[in-house]
Amino acid sequence: MLSPAKELLRRILVGYRGQYELYGRLFKLTQARGDADLDELGELIKETQDIMAKLDVLQAHLDDSKKALGELLGLGEVTLRDLEETFGDVRELEDILRKLTSLLEDIKRLEEENQARCQRRIAQVKQDLLDLHKGQAATSAYTGDHIGEARFIDRKS
């Protein structure tokens, strides 16, 4: 049987593994959002919200386990150095944290790319609407109520 401290460390490791898995799914959804149409985008956003809710629950469990471990070890906040001094080898935890950090950086980069792509799409739609409005204004000049009326405007300086 594991000591209470080792059990808490195991829970923390399991929690970070769970986060890594969920963030991996979030990464794939973020990739898919880059090329999604409006219908797909709504579904992808819903899936993203579901994953974020699961991540919130998992984070709460992780926080509870870290707090309990800190109290058990007499520490305010548990650091990797503290865990290494207490348990010795914590490479598995270090590995998952390194992978998680890298994955979060990748997600952030993709989100920034998606945001820039979205801004370009918005600008293009605005331009398309402006062009449409100009086209409608030009068309109405030839088909409006004033057809058949001759007007001459003499501008003298």
PyRosetta script that sets phi, psi and omega in degrees:
from pyrosetta import init, pose_from_sequence

init()
pose = pose_from_sequence("MLSPAKELLRRILVGYRGQYELYGRLFKLTQARGDADLDELGELIKETQDIMAKLDVLQAHLDDSKKALGELLGLGEVTLRDLEETFGDVRELEDILRKLTSLLEDIKRLEEENQARCQRRIAQVKQDLLDLHKGQAATSAYTGDHIGEARFIDRKS")
pose.set_psi(1, 141.7)
pose.set_omega(1, -179.4)
pose.set_phi(2, -78.3)
pose.set_psi(2, 147.5)
pose.set_omega(2, 173.7)
pose.set_phi(3, -68.2)
pose.set_psi(3, 158.6)
pose.set_omega(3, -180.0)
pose.set_phi(4, -55.6)
pose.set_psi(4, -38.9)
pose.set_omega(4, -179.8)
pose.set_phi(5, -66.7)
pose.set_psi(5, -43.2)
pose.set_omega(5, 179.3)
pose.set_phi(6, -66.8)
pose.set_psi(6, -35.7)
pose.set_omega(6, 177.2)
pose.set_phi(7, -64.0)
pose.set_psi(7, -41.3)
pose.set_omega(7, 177.9)
pose.set_phi(8, -65.6)
pose.set_psi(8, -40.4)
pose.set_omega(8, 177.2)
pose.set_phi(9, -62.4)
pose.set_psi(9, -40.4)
pose.set_omega(9, 178.2)
pose.set_phi(10, -62.5)
pose.set_psi(10, -43.2)
pose.set_omega(10, 178.8)
pose.set_phi(11, -61.5)
pose.set_psi(11, -40.0)
pose.set_omega(11, 179.3)
pose.set_phi(12, -63.6)
pose.set_psi(12, -45.5)
pose.set_omega(12, 178.7)
pose.set_phi(13, -61.2)
pose.set_psi(13, -45.4)
pose.set_omega(13, 178.4)
pose.set_phi(14, -61.7)
pose.set_psi(14, -40.1)
pose.set_omega(14, 178.8)
pose.set_phi(15, -62.3)
pose.set_psi(15, -44.3)
pose.set_omega(15, 178.7)
pose.set_phi(16, -67.7)
pose.set_psi(16, -34.8)
pose.set_omega(16, 174.9)
pose.set_phi(17, -63.0)
pose.set_psi(17, -42.2)
pose.set_omega(17, 177.4)
pose.set_phi(18, -62.1)
pose.set_psi(18, -41.6)
pose.set_omega(18, 176.8)
pose.set_phi(19, -61.8)
pose.set_psi(19, -42.4)
pose.set_omega(19, -178.9)
pose.set_phi(20, -60.8)
pose.set_psi(20, -42.3)
pose.set_omega(20, 179.2)
pose.set_phi(21, -63.8)
pose.set_psi(21, -46.4)
pose.set_omega(21, -179.3)
pose.set_phi(22, -66.6)
pose.set_psi(22, -40.1)
pose.set_omega(22, 177.7)
pose.set_phi(23, -67.4)
pose.set_psi(23, -30.7)
pose.set_omega(23, 174.2)
pose.set_phi(24, -62.2)
pose.set_psi(24, -42.6)
pose.set_omega(24, 176.5)
pose.set_phi(25, -65.5)
pose.set_psi(25, -38.5)
pose.set_omega(25, 178.2)
pose.set_phi(26, -63.9)
pose.set_psi(26, -38.4)
pose.set_omega(26, 177.5)
pose.set_phi(27, -60.1)
pose.set_psi(27, -45.3)
pose.set_omega(27, 179.7)
pose.set_phi(28, -63.6)
pose.set_psi(28, -39.9)
pose.set_omega(28, 177.5)
pose.set_phi(29, -65.8)
pose.set_psi(29, -38.3)
pose.set_omega(29, 178.6)
pose.set_phi(30, -64.4)
pose.set_psi(30, -40.3)
pose.set_omega(30, 175.7)
pose.set_phi(31, -61.4)
pose.set_psi(31, -45.6)
pose.set_omega(31, -177.1)
pose.set_phi(32, -65.3)
pose.set_psi(32, -33.0)
pose.set_omega(32, -179.5)
pose.set_phi(33, -65.2)
pose.set_psi(33, -24.2)
pose.set_omega(33, -178.2)
pose.set_phi(34, -60.8)
pose.set_psi(34, -34.3)
pose.set_omega(34, -176.7)
pose.set_phi(35, -116.2)
pose.set_psi(35, 11.7)
pose.set_omega(35, -173.7)
pose.set_phi(36, -78.1)
pose.set_psi(36, 147.1)
pose.set_omega(36, 170.6)
pose.set_phi(37, -84.5)
pose.set_psi(37, 178.7)
pose.set_omega(37, -174.0)
pose.set_phi(38, -61.7)
pose.set_psi(38, -40.0)
pose.set_omega(38, 179.4)
pose.set_phi(39, -64.6)
pose.set_psi(39, -45.8)
pose.set_omega(39, 179.1)
pose.set_phi(40, -64.8)
pose.set_psi(40, -37.8)
pose.set_omega(40, -176.8)
pose.set_phi(41, -60.4)
pose.set_psi(41, -41.4)
pose.set_omega(41, 178.4)
pose.set_phi(42, -60.5)
pose.set_psi(42, -43.7)
pose.set_omega(42, 179.3)
pose.set_phi(43, -66.9)
pose.set_psi(43, -40.9)
pose.set_omega(43, 179.5)
pose.set_phi(44, -65.0)
pose.set_psi(44, -37.6)
pose.set_omega(44, 178.7)
pose.set_phi(45, -67.1)
pose.set_psi(45, -39.8)
pose.set_omega(45, 177.9)
pose.set_phi(46, -62.1)
pose.set_psi(46, -46.0)
pose.set_omega(46, 178.3)
pose.set_phi(47, -61.3)
pose.set_psi(47, -39.8)
pose.set_omega(47, 178.9)
pose.set_phi(48, -62.2)
pose.set_psi(48, -43.6)
pose.set_omega(48, 179.0)
pose.set_phi(49, -63.0)
pose.set_psi(49, -39.0)
pose.set_omega(49, 177.8)
pose.set_phi(50, -62.0)
pose.set_psi(50, -44.1)
pose.set_omega(50, 179.3)
pose.set_phi(51, -65.5)
pose.set_psi(51, -40.6)
pose.set_omega(51, 179.8)
pose.set_phi(52, -62.8)
pose.set_psi(52, -37.7)
pose.set_omega(52, 177.3)
pose.set_phi(53, -63.4)
pose.set_psi(53, -42.6)
pose.set_omega(53, 178.2)
pose.set_phi(54, -64.7)
pose.set_psi(54, -38.8)
pose.set_omega(54, 178.3)
pose.set_phi(55, -63.9)
pose.set_psi(55, -38.2)
pose.set_omega(55, 178.3)
pose.set_phi(56, -61.9)
pose.set_psi(56, -44.1)
pose.set_omega(56, 179.4)
pose.set_phi(57, -64.2)
pose.set_psi(57, -45.4)
pose.set_omega(57, -179.9)
pose.set_phi(58, -62.5)
pose.set_psi(58, -40.3)
pose.set_omega(58, 178.8)
pose.set_phi(59, -63.9)
pose.set_psi(59, -38.6)
pose.set_omega(59, 178.3)
pose.set_phi(60, -62.4)
pose.set_psi(60, -42.4)
pose.set_omega(60, 177.4)
pose.set_phi(61, -64.7)
pose.set_psi(61, -41.1)
pose.set_omega(61, 177.9)
pose.set_phi(62, -62.0)
pose.set_psi(62, -45.5)
pose.set_omega(62, 179.7)
pose.set_phi(63, -60.3)
pose.set_psi(63, -42.3)
pose.set_omega(63, 178.5)
pose.set_phi(64, -62.0)
pose.set_psi(64, -44.2)
pose.set_omega(64, -179.4)
pose.set_phi(65, -65.7)
pose.set_psi(65, -42.0)
pose.set_omega(65, 179.4)
pose.set_phi(66, -65.7)
pose.set_psi(66, -39.7)
pose.set_omega(66, 178.6)
pose.set_phi(67, -64.9)
pose.set_psi(67, -45.3)
pose.set_omega(67, 179.6)
pose.set_phi(68, -62.3)
pose.set_psi(68, -41.1)
pose.set_omega(68, 179.1)
pose.set_phi(69, -66.0)
pose.set_psi(69, -41.1)
pose.set_omega(69, 177.5)
pose.set_phi(70, -60.5)
pose.set_psi(70, -42.5)
pose.set_omega(70, 178.5)
pose.set_phi(71, -66.1)
pose.set_psi(71, -40.7)
pose.set_omega(71, -179.7)
pose.set_phi(72, -64.2)
pose.set_psi(72, -37.0)
pose.set_omega(72, -179.0)
pose.set_phi(73, -89.6)
pose.set_psi(73, -4.1)
pose.set_omega(73, -179.7)
pose.set_phi(74, 75.6)
pose.set_psi(74, 31.5)
pose.set_omega(74, -179.4)
pose.set_phi(75, -117.5)
pose.set_psi(75, 148.8)
pose.set_omega(75, 176.4)
pose.set_phi(76, -72.4)
pose.set_psi(76, -51.8)
pose.set_omega(76, 179.2)
pose.set_phi(77, -132.7)
pose.set_psi(77, 134.6)
pose.set_omega(77, -176.0)
pose.set_phi(78, -86.2)
pose.set_psi(78, 128.8)
pose.set_omega(78, 175.8)
pose.set_phi(79, -114.6)
pose.set_psi(79, 165.1)
pose.set_omega(79, 177.3)
pose.set_phi(80, -59.5)
pose.set_psi(80, -38.6)
pose.set_omega(80, 179.2)
pose.set_phi(81, -60.8)
pose.set_psi(81, -43.3)
pose.set_omega(81, 178.1)
pose.set_phi(82, -61.1)
pose.set_psi(82, -43.8)
pose.set_omega(82, -179.6)
pose.set_phi(83, -65.2)
pose.set_psi(83, -39.0)
pose.set_omega(83, 179.2)
pose.set_phi(84, -65.0)
pose.set_psi(84, -41.7)
pose.set_omega(84, 178.9)
pose.set_phi(85, -65.8)
pose.set_psi(85, -34.9)
pose.set_omega(85, -177.3)
pose.set_phi(86, -81.3)
pose.set_psi(86, -44.8)
pose.set_omega(86, -171.9)
pose.set_phi(87, -107.5)
pose.set_psi(87, -11.0)
pose.set_omega(87, -177.2)
pose.set_phi(88, 86.9)
pose.set_psi(88, -108.1)
pose.set_omega(88, -175.4)
pose.set_phi(89, -78.7)
pose.set_psi(89, 114.6)
pose.set_omega(89, 175.5)
pose.set_phi(90, -125.6)
pose.set_psi(90, 31.2)
pose.set_omega(90, -178.4)
pose.set_phi(91, -59.9)
pose.set_psi(91, -36.6)
pose.set_omega(91, -179.2)
pose.set_phi(92, -62.0)
pose.set_psi(92, -41.9)
pose.set_omega(92, 177.3)
pose.set_phi(93, -67.1)
pose.set_psi(93, -43.5)
pose.set_omega(93, 177.7)
pose.set_phi(94, -59.6)
pose.set_psi(94, -42.3)
pose.set_omega(94, 179.4)
pose.set_phi(95, -60.2)
pose.set_psi(95, -49.2)
pose.set_omega(95, -176.9)
pose.set_phi(96, -66.9)
pose.set_psi(96, -35.7)
pose.set_omega(96, 177.6)
pose.set_phi(97, -67.2)
pose.set_psi(97, -38.3)
pose.set_omega(97, 178.0)
pose.set_phi(98, -65.0)
pose.set_psi(98, -45.1)
pose.set_omega(98, 178.7)
pose.set_phi(99, -63.0)
pose.set_psi(99, -42.3)
pose.set_omega(99, -179.7)
pose.set_phi(100, -63.0)
pose.set_psi(100, -43.6)
pose.set_omega(100, 178.2)
pose.set_phi(101, -60.6)
pose.set_psi(101, -45.1)
pose.set_omega(101, 179.7)
pose.set_phi(102, -62.8)
pose.set_psi(102, -43.1)
pose.set_omega(102, 179.5)
pose.set_phi(103, -63.5)
pose.set_psi(103, -42.1)
pose.set_omega(103, 178.6)
pose.set_phi(104, -63.6)
pose.set_psi(104, -37.9)
pose.set_omega(104, 176.2)
pose.set_phi(105, -64.5)
pose.set_psi(105, -40.1)
pose.set_omega(105, 177.5)
pose.set_phi(106, -63.7)
pose.set_psi(106, -42.4)
pose.set_omega(106, 178.8)
pose.set_phi(107, -63.1)
pose.set_psi(107, -43.3)
pose.set_omega(107, 179.6)
pose.set_phi(108, -60.5)
pose.set_psi(108, -44.2)
pose.set_omega(108, 179.6)
pose.set_phi(109, -61.4)
pose.set_psi(109, -45.7)
pose.set_omega(109, 179.0)
pose.set_phi(110, -62.9)
pose.set_psi(110, -41.0)
pose.set_omega(110, 178.3)
pose.set_phi(111, -60.7)
pose.set_psi(111, -41.3)
pose.set_omega(111, 178.9)
pose.set_phi(112, -65.1)
pose.set_psi(112, -40.8)
pose.set_omega(112, 177.3)
pose.set_phi(113, -64.2)
pose.set_psi(113, -42.9)
pose.set_omega(113, 178.6)
pose.set_phi(114, -63.2)
pose.set_psi(114, -40.1)
pose.set_omega(114, 179.1)
pose.set_phi(115, -63.4)
pose.set_psi(115, -43.8)
pose.set_omega(115, 178.7)
pose.set_phi(116, -64.2)
pose.set_psi(116, -41.5)
pose.set_omega(116, 178.4)
pose.set_phi(117, -62.2)
pose.set_psi(117, -41.5)
pose.set_omega(117, 179.2)
pose.set_phi(118, -64.0)
pose.set_psi(118, -42.0)
pose.set_omega(118, 178.3)
pose.set_phi(119, -62.6)
pose.set_psi(119, -39.5)
pose.set_omega(119, 177.6)
pose.set_phi(120, -65.4)
pose.set_psi(120, -40.5)
pose.set_omega(120, 178.5)
pose.set_phi(121, -63.1)
pose.set_psi(121, -42.9)
pose.set_omega(121, 179.1)
pose.set_phi(122, -62.2)
pose.set_psi(122, -44.7)
pose.set_omega(122, 178.9)
pose.set_phi(123, -61.3)
pose.set_psi(123, -40.2)
pose.set_omega(123, 179.5)
pose.set_phi(124, -66.4)
pose.set_psi(124, -41.8)
pose.set_omega(124, 178.3)
pose.set_phi(125, -63.7)
pose.set_psi(125, -41.9)
pose.set_omega(125, 177.2)
pose.set_phi(126, -60.1)
pose.set_psi(126, -43.7)
pose.set_omega(126, 179.3)
pose.set_phi(127, -65.0)
pose.set_psi(127, -42.0)
pose.set_omega(127, 178.0)
pose.set_phi(128, -61.0)
pose.set_psi(128, -41.7)
pose.set_omega(128, 178.2)
pose.set_phi(129, -65.6)
pose.set_psi(129, -40.3)
pose.set_omega(129, 177.2)
pose.set_phi(130, -62.7)
pose.set_psi(130, -44.6)
pose.set_omega(130, 178.2)
pose.set_phi(131, -62.7)
pose.set_psi(131, -40.9)
pose.set_omega(131, 178.5)
pose.set_phi(132, -62.8)
pose.set_psi(132, -44.3)
pose.set_omega(132, 179.7)
pose.set_phi(133, -62.1)
pose.set_psi(133, -43.1)
pose.set_omega(133, 178.6)
pose.set_phi(134, -63.4)
pose.set_psi(134, -40.9)
pose.set_omega(134, 178.9)
pose.set_phi(135, -64.5)
pose.set_psi(135, -40.7)
pose.set_omega(135, 178.3)
pose.set_phi(136, -66.3)
pose.set_psi(136, -39.2)
pose.set_omega(136, 179.0)
pose.set_phi(137, -64.3)
pose.set_psi(137, -42.2)
pose.set_omega(137, 179.2)
pose.set_phi(138, -66.3)
pose.set_psi(138, -40.8)
pose.set_omega(138, 179.8)
pose.set_phi(139, -65.5)
pose.set_psi(139, -41.1)
pose.set_omega(139, -178.8)
pose.set_phi(140, -67.9)
pose.set_psi(140, -25.2)
pose.set_omega(140, 177.4)
pose.set_phi(141, -65.8)
pose.set_psi(141, -30.2)
pose.set_omega(141, -179.6)
pose.set_phi(142, -93.0)
pose.set_psi(142, -14.4)
pose.set_omega(142, -176.7)
pose.set_phi(143, -122.6)
pose.set_psi(143, 9.2)
pose.set_omega(143, -174.4)
pose.set_phi(144, -78.4)
pose.set_psi(144, -169.2)
pose.set_omega(144, -177.3)
pose.set_phi(145, -70.2)
pose.set_psi(145, -17.4)
pose.set_omega(145, -173.3)
pose.set_phi(146, -94.5)
pose.set_psi(146, 12.8)
pose.set_omega(146, 179.1)
pose.set_phi(147, -65.1)
pose.set_psi(147, 135.8)
pose.set_omega(147, 179.0)
pose.set_phi(148, 95.4)
pose.set_psi(148, -18.1)
pose.set_omega(148, 177.1)
pose.set_phi(149, -85.9)
pose.set_psi(149, 128.8)
pose.set_omega(149, 177.1)
pose.set_phi(150, -94.1)
pose.set_psi(150, 136.3)
pose.set_omega(150, 177.4)
pose.set_phi(151, -133.7)
pose.set_psi(151, 139.4)
pose.set_omega(151, 177.7)
pose.set_phi(152, -127.4)
pose.set_psi(152, 129.1)
pose.set_omega(152, 179.4)
pose.set_phi(153, -116.0)
pose.set_psi(153, 119.9)
pose.set_omega(153, -179.2)
pose.set_phi(154, -107.4)
pose.set_psi(154, 113.0)
pose.set_omega(154, 178.6)
pose.set_phi(155, -105.9)
pose.set_psi(155, 115.7)
pose.set_omega(155, 178.3)
pose.set_phi(156, -114.0)
pose.set_psi(156, 142.0)
pose.set_omega(156, -179.8)
pose.set_phi(157, -80.9)
pose.dump_pdb("model.pdb")
